[in-house]
């Protein structure tokens, strides 16, 4: 991360807000479908503890009111033309690019956060967009014209399948093969998982364990969470002095272990409990 980019700090229980975003995030994931922007704002609230959820939702409503009509063209022109939203190419790995409230405030973000914004605004005006999990570069498409893909990081540029293939090769290299499944729509839970994965990579690189802890806490709530991710969270709990939580996670993993890792996990649990004294 270039100097000058500040990484907001937060504890898992986010005591500075009147609601618990981690708890709400878990509740959202229990439903078959949920408001995408609410999930994204739960993530943002842990990185920005003074965030007001209702106020941020009202800002999205206000942005939708600025769209003169419900067409795809009107939404894209409003967001990426009139309002000046754009991809942050200068400081791509600034964690604020993944916080929806900061994307709205700063008018910049990364592909997935700009996609969440566009989907949320489209929903408010009756324009149906859905997320496309192209590896390395998240996009959206018009549900009513499924062969039309939108690169929100490039100002709402429209792409056909061939254009998506070319974009994939530019981002991932010529040696990586393209598969048509890369252009399949993804659900809201998958979008949350990918947003958290981006933040995890940033905070791991920064060795920012305070923020990494809540990211992993949320990530382990997601449907695709793996035992390795739970173990990672336990190690961060240990690093952060949350010995009881670390021990509990290691013990639960040890009880369910089937590949011979149980002994190591039990030793980690014993280490964590020994540090509680």
C-alpha positions as a Markdown table, in Angstrom:
| # | Residue | x | y | z |
|---|---|---|---|---|
| 1 | Unk | 0.0 | 0.0 | 0.0 |
| 2 | Unk | 1.5 | 3.4 | -0.9 |
| 3 | Unk | 2.2 | 5.7 | 2.0 |
| 4 | Unk | -0.6 | 8.1 | 2.8 |
| 5 | Unk | -3.4 | 5.4 | 2.6 |
| 6 | Unk | -4.9 | 5.0 | 6.1 |
| 7 | Unk | -6.4 | 1.7 | 7.1 |
| 8 | Unk | -9.3 | 2.2 | 9.5 |
| 9 | Unk | -9.1 | 0.0 | 12.7 |
| 10 | Unk | -11.9 | -1.9 | 14.3 |
| 11 | Unk | -12.5 | -4.6 | 16.8 |
| 12 | Unk | -14.7 | -7.6 | 15.9 |
| 13 | Unk | -17.6 | -6.4 | 18.1 |
| 14 | Unk | -17.5 | -2.9 | 16.6 |
| 15 | Unk | -18.4 | -1.1 | 19.8 |
| 16 | Unk | -18.6 | 2.3 | 18.3 |
| 17 | Unk | -21.9 | 1.6 | 16.4 |
| 18 | Unk | -25.3 | 0.9 | 17.9 |
| 19 | Unk | -25.7 | -2.2 | 15.9 |
| 20 | Unk | -23.4 | -5.2 | 15.5 |
| 21 | Unk | -22.5 | -5.5 | 11.8 |
| 22 | Unk | -20.9 | -8.9 | 12.2 |
| 23 | Unk | -24.0 | -10.3 | 13.8 |
| 24 | Unk | -26.2 | -8.7 | 11.1 |
| 25 | Unk | -24.0 | -10.0 | 8.4 |
| 26 | Unk | -24.4 | -13.5 | 9.8 |
| 27 | Unk | -28.2 | -13.1 | 9.8 |
| 28 | Unk | -28.2 | -11.9 | 6.2 |
| 29 | Unk | -26.3 | -14.9 | 5.1 |
| 30 | Unk | -28.9 | -17.2 | 6.6 |
| 31 | Unk | -31.5 | -16.1 | 4.1 |
| 32 | Unk | -31.8 | -17.3 | 0.6 |
| 33 | Unk | -31.5 | -13.8 | -0.7 |
| 34 | Unk | -30.7 | -10.4 | 0.9 |
| 35 | Unk | -30.1 | -6.8 | -0.1 |
| 36 | Unk | -26.6 | -6.8 | -1.5 |
| 37 | Unk | -25.8 | -3.3 | -0.4 |
| 38 | Unk | -26.7 | -4.2 | 3.2 |
| 39 | Unk | -24.2 | -7.0 | 3.2 |
| 40 | Unk | -21.6 | -4.7 | 1.8 |
| 41 | Unk | -22.4 | -2.0 | 4.3 |
| 42 | Unk | -22.0 | -4.6 | 7.2 |
| 43 | Unk | -18.4 | -5.2 | 5.9 |
| 44 | Unk | -17.8 | -1.4 | 5.6 |
| 45 | Unk | -19.1 | -0.8 | 9.1 |
| 46 | Unk | -16.3 | -3.0 | 10.6 |
| 47 | Unk | -13.7 | -1.0 | 8.7 |
| 48 | Unk | -15.4 | 2.3 | 9.5 |
| 49 | Unk | -16.9 | 1.9 | 13.0 |
| 50 | Unk | -18.7 | 5.3 | 13.0 |
| 51 | Unk | -20.7 | 4.4 | 9.9 |
| 52 | Unk | -24.5 | 5.0 | 10.1 |
| 53 | Unk | -26.3 | 2.2 | 8.2 |
| 54 | Unk | -29.5 | 4.0 | 7.7 |
| 55 | Unk | -27.7 | 7.2 | 6.5 |
| 56 | Unk | -25.7 | 5.2 | 4.0 |
| 57 | Unk | -28.9 | 3.5 | 2.6 |
| 58 | Unk | -30.4 | 7.0 | 2.2 |
| 59 | Unk | -27.4 | 8.1 | 0.2 |
| 60 | Unk | -28.0 | 5.2 | -2.2 |
| 61 | Unk | -31.6 | 6.2 | -2.4 |
| 62 | Unk | -30.5 | 9.8 | -3.3 |
| 63 | Unk | -28.2 | 8.5 | -6.0 |
| 64 | Unk | -31.0 | 6.5 | -7.5 |
| 65 | Unk | -33.2 | 9.6 | -7.5 |
| 66 | Unk | -30.6 | 11.3 | -9.8 |
| 67 | Unk | -31.1 | 8.7 | -12.5 |
| 68 | Unk | -33.4 | 10.1 | -15.1 |
| 69 | Unk | -35.2 | 6.9 | -16.1 |
| 70 | Unk | -34.9 | 3.2 | -15.5 |
| 71 | Unk | -32.8 | 2.2 | -18.5 |
| 72 | Unk | -29.4 | 0.6 | -18.4 |
| 73 | Unk | -28.0 | 3.5 | -20.3 |
| 74 | Unk | -29.4 | 6.0 | -18.0 |
| 75 | Unk | -28.1 | 4.3 | -14.9 |
| 76 | Unk | -24.6 | 3.9 | -16.3 |
| 77 | Unk | -24.5 | 7.5 | -17.6 |
| 78 | Unk | -25.7 | 8.9 | -14.3 |
| 79 | Unk | -23.1 | 6.9 | -12.2 |
| 80 | Unk | -20.1 | 7.0 | -14.4 |
| 81 | Unk | -20.7 | 10.2 | -16.4 |
| 82 | Unk | -22.7 | 12.7 | -14.4 |
| 83 | Unk | -21.6 | 11.6 | -10.9 |
| 84 | Unk | -18.0 | 10.7 | -11.9 |
| 85 | Unk | -17.7 | 7.3 | -10.3 |
| 86 | Unk | -14.6 | 5.6 | -11.6 |
| 87 | Unk | -12.1 | 2.8 | -11.0 |
| 88 | Unk | -9.3 | 3.6 | -8.6 |
| 89 | Unk | -6.2 | 2.8 | -10.7 |
| 90 | Unk | -3.9 | 4.9 | -8.7 |
| 91 | Unk | -4.3 | 3.2 | -5.3 |
| 92 | Unk | -6.1 | -0.1 | -6.1 |
| 93 | Unk | -5.2 | -1.8 | -2.9 |
| 94 | Unk | -6.5 | 0.9 | -0.6 |
| 95 | Unk | -9.0 | -1.0 | 1.6 |
| 96 | Unk | -11.4 | 1.9 | 1.4 |
| 97 | Unk | -12.1 | 0.8 | -2.2 |
| 98 | Unk | -13.9 | -2.2 | -0.7 |
| 99 | Unk | -16.1 | -0.2 | 1.7 |
| 100 | Unk | -19.3 | 0.8 | 0.0 |
| 101 | Unk | -19.8 | 3.9 | 2.1 |
| 102 | Unk | -16.3 | 5.1 | 1.1 |
| 103 | Unk | -16.9 | 4.3 | -2.5 |
| 104 | Unk | -20.0 | 6.5 | -2.4 |
| 105 | Unk | -18.1 | 9.3 | -0.6 |
| 106 | Unk | -15.0 | 9.2 | -2.7 |
| 107 | Unk | -16.6 | 8.3 | -6.0 |
| 108 | Unk | -14.0 | 5.5 | -6.6 |
| 109 | Unk | -13.5 | 1.9 | -6.0 |
| 110 | Unk | -12.5 | -1.5 | -7.4 |
| 111 | Unk | -14.6 | -3.6 | -9.8 |
| 112 | Unk | -16.6 | -5.5 | -7.3 |
| 113 | Unk | -17.5 | -2.5 | -5.1 |
| 114 | Unk | -18.5 | -0.5 | -8.1 |
| 115 | Unk | -20.5 | -3.5 | -9.2 |
| 116 | Unk | -22.4 | -3.6 | -5.9 |
| 117 | Unk | -23.1 | 0.1 | -6.2 |
| 118 | Unk | -24.5 | -0.3 | -9.7 |
| 119 | Unk | -26.6 | -3.3 | -8.8 |
| 120 | Unk | -28.0 | -1.5 | -5.8 |
| 121 | Unk | -28.9 | 1.7 | -7.8 |
| 122 | Unk | -30.3 | -0.4 | -10.6 |
| 123 | Unk | -32.6 | -2.3 | -8.3 |
| 124 | Unk | -33.9 | 1.0 | -6.9 |
| 125 | Unk | -34.9 | 2.3 | -10.4 |
| 126 | Unk | -36.2 | -1.0 | -11.8 |
| 127 | Unk | -33.1 | -2.0 | -13.8 |
| 128 | Unk | -31.9 | -5.6 | -13.2 |
| 129 | Unk | -28.2 | -6.1 | -13.0 |
| 130 | Unk | -26.4 | -9.2 | -11.7 |
| 131 | Unk | -22.9 | -10.0 | -10.7 |
| 132 | Unk | -20.4 | -11.9 | -13.0 |
| 133 | Unk | -17.5 | -13.4 | -11.2 |
| 134 | Unk | -14.9 | -13.2 | -14.0 |
| 135 | Unk | -11.6 | -14.2 | -12.3 |
| 136 | Unk | -9.4 | -11.2 | -11.6 |
| 137 | Unk | -12.0 | -8.6 | -12.7 |
| 138 | Unk | -15.6 | -8.6 | -11.4 |
| 139 | Unk | -18.3 | -7.4 | -13.8 |
| 140 | Unk | -22.0 | -7.2 | -14.1 |
| 141 | Unk | -24.6 | -7.9 | -16.8 |
| 142 | Unk | -28.0 | -6.8 | -17.7 |
| 143 | Unk | -30.4 | -9.7 | -16.7 |
| 144 | Unk | -32.7 | -8.8 | -19.5 |
| 145 | Unk | -29.9 | -8.9 | -22.1 |
| 146 | Unk | -27.6 | -11.7 | -20.8 |
| 147 | Unk | -25.1 | -11.3 | -23.6 |
| 148 | Unk | -24.4 | -7.7 | -22.6 |
| 149 | Unk | -21.6 | -7.4 | -20.0 |
| 150 | Unk | -20.6 | -4.3 | -18.2 |
| 151 | Unk | -17.1 | -3.4 | -17.0 |
| 152 | Unk | -17.9 | -0.9 | -14.3 |
| 153 | Unk | -14.2 | -0.3 | -13.5 |
| 154 | Unk | -13.9 | 1.0 | -17.0 |
| 155 | Unk | -16.7 | 3.5 | -16.7 |
| 156 | Unk | -19.6 | 1.2 | -17.6 |
| 157 | Unk | -18.1 | 0.0 | -20.9 |
| 158 | Unk | -20.3 | -2.6 | -22.6 |
| 159 | Unk | -18.7 | -5.9 | -23.7 |
| 160 | Unk | -19.8 | -9.0 | -25.6 |
| 161 | Unk | -18.4 | -12.5 | -24.9 |
| 162 | Unk | -15.4 | -11.9 | -27.0 |
| 163 | Unk | -14.6 | -8.7 | -25.2 |
| 164 | Unk | -14.8 | -10.5 | -21.9 |
| 165 | Unk | -12.4 | -13.1 | -23.2 |
| 166 | Unk | -9.9 | -10.5 | -24.2 |
| 167 | Unk | -10.3 | -8.7 | -20.8 |
| 168 | Unk | -9.7 | -12.0 | -19.0 |
| 169 | Unk | -6.5 | -12.6 | -21.0 |
| 170 | Unk | -5.3 | -9.1 | -20.2 |
| 171 | Unk | -5.9 | -9.5 | -16.5 |
| 172 | Unk | -4.8 | -13.1 | -16.1 |
| 173 | Unk | -2.2 | -13.6 | -18.8 |
| 174 | Unk | -2.3 | -15.4 | -22.1 |
| 175 | Unk | -1.4 | -18.7 | -20.5 |
| 176 | Unk | -4.6 | -19.0 | -18.5 |
| 177 | Unk | -7.5 | -20.7 | -20.3 |
| 178 | Unk | -10.9 | -19.0 | -20.5 |
| 179 | Unk | -14.0 | -21.0 | -19.6 |
| 180 | Unk | -17.5 | -20.0 | -20.4 |
| 181 | Unk | -18.5 | -20.7 | -16.8 |
| 182 | Unk | -16.6 | -17.6 | -15.8 |
| 183 | Unk | -19.4 | -15.5 | -17.3 |
| 184 | Unk | -22.1 | -17.2 | -15.2 |
| 185 | Unk | -24.0 | -14.9 | -12.7 |
| 186 | Unk | -23.0 | -15.4 | -9.0 |
| 187 | Unk | -25.2 | -15.0 | -5.9 |
| 188 | Unk | -25.0 | -12.4 | -3.3 |
| 189 | Unk | -23.2 | -14.7 | -0.8 |
| 190 | Unk | -20.5 | -15.3 | -3.4 |
| 191 | Unk | -20.1 | -11.6 | -3.9 |
| 192 | Unk | -19.7 | -11.0 | -0.1 |
| 193 | Unk | -17.1 | -13.8 | 0.0 |
| 194 | Unk | -15.1 | -12.2 | -2.8 |
| 195 | Unk | -15.2 | -8.8 | -1.2 |
| 196 | Unk | -13.9 | -10.2 | 2.0 |
| 197 | Unk | -11.3 | -12.2 | 0.1 |
| 198 | Unk | -10.0 | -8.9 | -1.4 |
| 199 | Unk | -9.8 | -7.3 | 2.1 |
| 200 | Unk | -8.1 | -10.4 | 3.5 |
| 201 | Unk | -5.3 | -10.2 | 0.9 |
| 202 | Unk | -4.8 | -6.5 | 1.6 |
| 203 | Unk | -4.6 | -6.9 | 5.4 |
| 204 | Unk | -2.4 | -10.0 | 5.2 |
| 205 | Unk | 0.0 | -8.0 | 3.1 |
| 206 | Unk | 0.0 | -5.2 | 5.6 |
| 207 | Unk | 0.2 | -7.5 | 8.6 |
| 208 | Unk | -2.8 | -5.6 | 9.9 |
| 209 | Unk | -4.1 | -8.2 | 12.4 |
| 210 | Unk | -6.8 | -6.0 | 13.9 |
| 211 | Unk | -8.6 | -5.6 | 10.7 |
| 212 | Unk | -7.7 | -9.1 | 9.4 |
| 213 | Unk | -9.5 | -10.5 | 12.5 |
| 214 | Unk | -12.9 | -9.2 | 11.7 |
| 215 | Unk | -12.5 | -9.9 | 8.0 |
| 216 | Unk | -11.8 | -13.6 | 8.8 |
| 217 | Unk | -14.6 | -13.6 | 11.3 |
| 218 | Unk | -17.0 | -12.6 | 8.6 |
| 219 | Unk | -15.4 | -14.9 | 6.0 |
| 220 | Unk | -15.8 | -18.0 | 8.2 |
| 221 | Unk | -19.6 | -17.2 | 8.3 |
| 222 | Unk | -19.8 | -17.6 | 4.5 |
| 223 | Unk | -21.1 | -20.8 | 2.9 |
| 224 | Unk | -17.8 | -21.7 | 1.2 |
| 225 | Unk | -15.6 | -21.2 | 4.4 |
| 226 | Unk | -13.0 | -23.9 | 4.8 |
| 227 | Unk | -11.4 | -25.4 | 8.0 |
| 228 | Unk | -8.1 | -23.7 | 6.9 |
| 229 | Unk | -9.8 | -20.3 | 7.0 |
| 230 | Unk | -11.1 | -21.1 | 10.5 |
| 231 | Unk | -7.6 | -22.1 | 11.6 |
| 232 | Unk | -6.3 | -18.9 | 10.1 |
| 233 | Unk | -8.8 | -17.0 | 12.2 |
| 234 | Unk | -7.7 | -18.9 | 15.3 |
| 235 | Unk | -4.1 | -18.0 | 14.6 |
| 236 | Unk | -5.0 | -14.3 | 14.3 |
| 237 | Unk | -7.1 | -14.6 | 17.6 |
| 238 | Unk | -4.0 | -16.0 | 19.2 |
| 239 | Unk | -1.8 | -13.1 | 17.8 |
| 240 | Unk | -4.4 | -10.6 | 19.1 |
| 241 | Unk | -4.5 | -12.1 | 22.6 |
| 242 | Unk | -8.0 | -13.6 | 22.3 |
| 243 | Unk | -6.9 | -16.9 | 23.7 |
| 244 | Unk | -10.3 | -18.3 | 24.7 |
| 245 | Unk | -11.6 | -17.7 | 21.2 |
| 246 | Unk | -8.5 | -19.2 | 19.6 |
| 247 | Unk | -8.7 | -22.3 | 21.9 |
| 248 | Unk | -12.4 | -22.8 | 21.1 |
| 249 | Unk | -11.8 | -22.7 | 17.4 |
| 250 | Unk | -8.8 | -25.0 | 17.5 |
| 251 | Unk | -10.7 | -27.5 | 19.6 |
| 252 | Unk | -13.7 | -27.5 | 17.3 |
| 253 | Unk | -11.5 | -28.0 | 14.3 |
| 254 | Unk | -9.6 | -30.9 | 16.1 |
| 255 | Unk | -12.9 | -32.6 | 16.9 |
| 256 | Unk | -13.9 | -32.6 | 13.2 |
| 257 | Unk | -10.4 | -33.2 | 11.7 |
| 258 | Unk | -10.2 | -36.2 | 9.4 |
| 259 | Unk | -6.8 | -35.8 | 7.8 |
| 260 | Unk | -4.4 | -36.2 | 10.7 |
| 261 | Unk | -4.3 | -32.5 | 11.7 |
| 262 | Unk | -6.2 | -33.2 | 15.0 |
| 263 | Unk | -3.0 | -33.5 | 17.0 |
| 264 | Unk | -1.6 | -30.2 | 15.8 |
| 265 | Unk | -4.9 | -28.4 | 16.4 |
| 266 | Unk | -5.1 | -29.9 | 19.9 |
| 267 | Unk | -1.6 | -28.6 | 20.7 |
| 268 | Unk | -2.6 | -25.1 | 19.4 |
| 269 | Unk | -5.6 | -25.2 | 21.6 |
| 270 | Unk | -3.5 | -26.2 | 24.6 |
| 271 | Unk | -1.1 | -23.4 | 23.8 |
| 272 | Unk | -3.9 | -20.9 | 23.7 |
| 273 | Unk | -5.4 | -22.0 | 27.0 |
| 274 | Unk | -2.0 | -21.9 | 28.7 |
| 275 | Unk | -1.8 | -18.2 | 27.8 |
| 276 | Unk | -5.1 | -17.5 | 29.5 |
| 277 | Unk | -3.5 | -18.0 | 32.9 |
